[in-house]
Amino acid sequence: MPKIGLIYWSGTGNTEKMAELIEQGAKSAGAEVTRKNIASASLDELDAYDVIVFGSPSMGSETVEEAEMAPFVLAATPKLAGRKTALFGSYGWGDGEWMRTWSAELKGAGVNLLDDGLIVHETPEGESADACLDYGKKLAAF
């Protein structure tokens, strides 16, 4: 089973809750998961993972969190070329433009994305919580 590195930034706790559910789903499918807040993640550790997953909420005018997550992913992008990668995040307004932009940027850099990313409006609960669990299972099989 794959080793999954799940790195996220969360302001209100919604993206963190998504990360917890994704981790739970991946572990239930047999994957080994390391979940870290971006503040404790390092670029060097990315080499240890078979699948790298980044999570960020939509910020401002539909952008990835700009102080920590965006610079980290930009610096990591050369290490991600051809690597199995996935994205997720929560939003409170808009229609997911930040995720489409983020996904397109990484695909343009040669990153092997699982899909166009998982987005959840506000707090994951009910069907959206189930979607997070299922996403974890998809990551384990990626």
GUKE-720638 format. One record per atom (N, C-alpha, C): x, y, z; residue in one letter. Coordinates in pm, whole numbers, padded with zeros to 5 digits, always signed. Layout:
N
XYZa;...
***
This chain:
142
+00083-00119+00000m;+00000+00000+00000m;+00087+00125+00000m;+00034+00230-00054p;+00116+00352-00068p;+00134+00428+00063p;+00242+00506+00065k;+00264+00601+00172k;+00213+00735+00122k;+00120+00792+00195i;+00056+00918+00154i;+00098+01029+00249i;+00146+01138+00191g;+00176+01259+00267g;+00063+01358+00246g;-00008+01392+00351l;-00124+01479+00343l;-00089+01610+00416l;-00070+01716+00339i;-00024+01844+00393i;-00131+01949+00366i;-00170+02021+00471y;-00282+02113+00456y;-00262+02241+00536y;-00342+02343+00502w;-00353+02467+00578w;-00501+02485+00606w;-00535+02523+00728s;-00675+02543+00764s;-00688+02666+00852s;-00783+02750+00821g;-00807+02869+00901g;-00921+02851+00999g;-01033+02798+00951t;-01152+02782+01035t;-01169+02640+01087t;-01090+02547+01037g;-01101+02407+01078g;-01170+02320+00975g;-01234+02379+00873n;-01305+02299+00774n;-01210+02214+00690n;-01100+02274+00645t;-01003+02199+00564t;-00932+02095+00650t;-00908+02127+00776e;-00849+02029+00867e;-00942+01909+00886e;-01071+01934+00899k;-01168+01825+00912k;-01169+01739+00786k;-01159+01804+00670m;-01148+01728+00545m;-01025+01639+00548m;-00912+01695+00593a;-00787+01618+00599a;-00802+01495+00689a;-00868+01514+00803e;-00889+01402+00895e;-00974+01293+00831e;-01080+01332+00761l;-01167+01234+00695l;-01096+01165+00579l;-01020+01240+00501i;-00944+01180+00391i;-00843+01079+00446i;-00775+01118+00554e;-00680+01026+00619e;-00752+00899+00664e;-00866+00914+00727q;-00943+00799+00775q;-00979+00707+00659q;-01026+00765+00548g;-01062+00684+00432g;-00943+00610+00373g;-00829+00679+00363a;-00709+00617+00306a;-00659+00503+00396a;-00659+00527+00526k;-00615+00423+00620k;-00708+00302+00616k;-00839+00328+00599s;-00934+00216+00594s;-00911+00129+00471s;-00844+00188+00369a;-00812+00113+00247a;-00670+00058+00252a;-00604+00071+00366g;-00473+00009+00384g;-00353+00099+00363g;-00372+00225+00333a;-00259+00315+00310a;-00197+00360+00441a;-00072+00397+00434e;-00002+00459+00546e;-00008+00609+00522e;-00058+00685+00618v;-00080+00828+00598v;-00007+00910+00704v;+00064+01011+00657t;+00122+01111+00745t;+00049+01241+00717t;-00025+01291+00816r;-00102+01416+00801r;-00031+01526+00878r;-00005+01638+00807k;+00067+01749+00870k;+00007+01882+00832k;+00004+01971+00928n;-00026+02110+00899n;+00096+02164+00825n;+00074+02252+00729i;+00182+02306+00647i;+00295+02365+00731i;+00262+02419+00847a;+00363+02482+00933a;+00470+02383+00980a;+00438+02255+00984s;+00536+02155+01030s;+00586+02066+00916s;+00553+02100+00792a;+00596+02019+00677a;+00726+02073+00619a;+00802+01985+00555s;+00926+02027+00488s;+00930+01970+00346s;+00997+02041+00259l;+01009+01995+00120l;+01083+01863+00112l;+01184+01844+00197d;+01265+01721+00192d;+01183+01596+00219d;+01083+01606+00304e;+01006+01487+00338e;+00917+01438+00224e;+00893+01520+00124l;+00806+01480+00013l;+00859+01356-00058l;+00990+01339-00059d;+01050+01223-00126d;+01008+01090-00062d;+00963+01093+00062a;+00926+00971+00134a;+00787+00920+00098a;+00710+00999+00023y;+00571+00963-00004y;+00551+00915-00147y;+00462+00817-00162d;+00422+00770-00295d;+00315+00862-00355d;+00232+00918-00268v;+00125+01009-00309v;+00133+01132-00219v;+00128+01250-00279i;+00135+01375-00204i;+00002+01448-00223i;-00058+01488-00112v;-00189+01551-00114v;-00179+01687-00045v;-00226+01792-00114f;-00226+01926-00057f;-00368+01973-00036f;-00393+02037+00078g;-00524+02091+00106g;-00517+02237+00146g;-00604+02317+00086s;-00612+02459+00119s;-00754+02508+00099s;-00800+02595+00188p;-00929+02657+00165p;-00916+02765+00058p;-01030+02806+00008s;-01034+02922-00081s;-01018+03046+00005s;-00933+03135-00039m;-00907+03258+00036m;-00936+03378-00053m;-00959+03492+00009g;-00973+03617-00065g;-01063+03605-00186g;-01008+03644-00300s;-01085+03635-00425s;-01056+03503-00494s;-01090+03393-00426e;-01072+03257-00478e;-00927+03227-00512e;-00842+03226-00410t;-00703+03187-00425t;-00667+03084-00319t;-00559+03011-00343v;-00502+02921-00244v;-00442+03009-00134v;-00439+02960-00011e;-00382+03037+00100e;-00242+03085+00059e;-00218+03217+00069e;-00101+03280+00007e;+00023+03291+00095e;+00011+03287+00226a;+00127+03307+00312a;+00213+03181+00328a;+00149+03064+00338e;+00223+02940+00360e;+00202+02836+00250e;+00076+02806+00216m;+00049+02697+00122m;+00100+02727-00019m;+00063+02842-00075a;+00103+02872-00213a;+00255+02873-00229a;+00332+02937-00139p;+00478+02933-00155p;+00536+02791-00140p;+00479+02711-00049f;+00527+02574-00030f;+00505+02492-00156f;+00384+02499-00211v;+00354+02421-00331v;+00437+02469-00449v;+00458+02599-00461l;+00542+02651-00568l;+00684+02597-00556l;+00739+02597-00435a;+00874+02544-00413a;+00879+02392-00435a;+00769+02324-00406a;+00764+02178-00421a;+00741+02133-00564a;+00688+02220-00647t;+00646+02181-00782t;+00755+02108-00861t;+00882+02152-00859p;+00984+02075-00932p;+00997+01930-00883p;+00971+01906-00755k;+00977+01770-00700k;+00854+01687-00737k;+00747+01755-00783l;+00621+01686-00809l;+00605+01637-00952l;+00691+01681-01041a;+00678+01642-01183a;+00670+01490-01196a;+00560+01442-01253g;+00540+01299-01272g;+00497+01224-01147g;+00493+01290-01032r;+00457+01224-00906r;+00305+01224-00888r;+00254+01124-00820k;+00112+01116-00789k;+00077+01221-00685k;-00014+01309-00722t;-00048+01423-00637t;-00199+01444-00641t;-00254+01501-00534a;-00397+01531-00529a;-00417+01659-00449a;-00534+01721-00470l;-00568+01847-00405l;-00706+01839-00342l;-00726+01915-00234f;-00858+01925-00173f;-00868+02058-00100f;-00990+02097-00068g;-01009+02218+00010g;-01154+02255+00028g;-01174+02347+00121s;-01308+02394+00151s;-01324+02538+00105s;-01450+02578+00091y;-01478+02715+00048y;-01608+02762+00111y;-01620+02894+00119g;-01741+02950+00177g;-01822+03030+00077g;-01760+03064-00034w;-01827+03142-00138w;-01766+03103-00273w;-01823+03154-00379g;-01770+03124-00512g;-01815+02988-00561g;-01743+02940-00664d;-01784+02814-00726d;-01669+02716-00745d;-01559+02738-00674g;-01446+02647-00685g;-01338+02693-00782g;-01343+02818-00823e;-01244+02868-00920e;-01101+02848-00869e;-01078+02868-00740w;-00942+02853-00686w;-00889+02712-00709w;-00975+02612-00698m;-00931+02474-00717m;-00904+02447-00865m;-00988+02498-00952r;-00964+02479-01097r;-00833+02544-01139r;-00805+02662-01087t;-00681+02733-01119t;-00561+02656-01065t;-00569+02613-00939w;-00460+02539-00875w;-00431+02410-00950w;-00535+02337-00985s;-00523+02213-01059s;-00458+02236-01196s;-00505+02338-01267a;-00450+02368-01400a;-00303+02408-01392a;-00266+02484-01291e;-00125+02524-01275e;-00036+02402-01254e;-00079+02311-01169l;+00004+02193-01142l;+00008+02099-01262l;-00105+02080-01328k;-00105+01996-01449k;-00012+02055-01555k;-00013+02187-01567g;+00074+02255-01662g;+00221+02237-01631g;+00252+02209-01504a;+00391+02187-01462a;+00430+02039-01470a;+00340+01955-01524g;+00372+01814-01540g;+00341+01727-01421g;+00263+01778-01327v;+00227+01701-01209v;+00115+01603-01245v;+00126+01480-01197n;+00028+01375-01222n;-00082+01384-01116n;-00188+01459-01146l;-00297+01477-01050l;-00399+01365-01060l;-00449+01324-00944l;-00554+01222-00938l;-00677+01267-01016l;-00715+01393-00998d;-00832+01449-01064d;-00823+01601-01051d;-00934+01669-01063d;-00932+01815-01052d;-00946+01866-00910d;-00940+01777-00812g;-00946+01816-00671g;-01084+01798-00610g;-01085+01778-00480l;-01210+01762-00405l;-01238+01893-00332l;-01357+01949-00351i;-01395+02069-00279i;-01522+02044-00200i;-01529+02108-00084v;-01645+02097+00004v;-01685+02236+00048v;-01814+02265+00040h;-01866+02394+00087h;-01878+02389+00239h;-01805+02480+00306e;-01806+02493+00452e;-01757+02364+00520e;-01827+02318+00623t;-01785+02202+00703t;-01826+02071+00636t;-01734+01975+00624p;-01774+01846+00567p;-01865+01770+00664p;-01985+01741+00619e;-02079+01662+00698e;-02175+01593+00603e;-02231+01484+00646g;-02324+01410+00561g;-02257+01362+00433g;-02316+01398+00318e;-02264+01353+00189e;-02122+01405+00163e;-02094+01528+00205s;-01959+01580+00180s;-01855+01512+00268s;-01893+01469+00388a;-01801+01391+00472a;-01775+01255+00407a;-01880+01195+00354d;-01864+01067+00283d;-01773+01084+00161d;-01785+01197+00093a;-01700+01223-00023a;-01553+01231+00018a;-01526+01287+00136c;-01388+01294+00185c;-01335+01154+00216c;-01417+01071+00281l;-01376+00933+00310l;-01347+00859+00179l;-01435+00874+00081d;-01418+00809-00049d;-01292+00859-00119d;-01262+00988-00105y;-01142+01046-00167y;-01017+00980-00109y;-01017+00958+00021g;-00906+00889+00086g;-00887+00749+00028g;-00996+00679+00005k;-00990+00544-00053k;-00935+00550-00196k;-00977+00653-00272k;-00924+00669-00409k;-00774+00696-00406k;-00729+00774-00307l;-00586+00803-00295l;-00507+00676-00267l;-00562+00588-00184a;-00494+00464-00150a;-00477+00375-00273a;-00567+00389-00370a;-00562+00307-00491a;-00493+00378-00607a;-00455+00501-00591f;-00396+00585-00696f;-00259+00536-00735f;
***
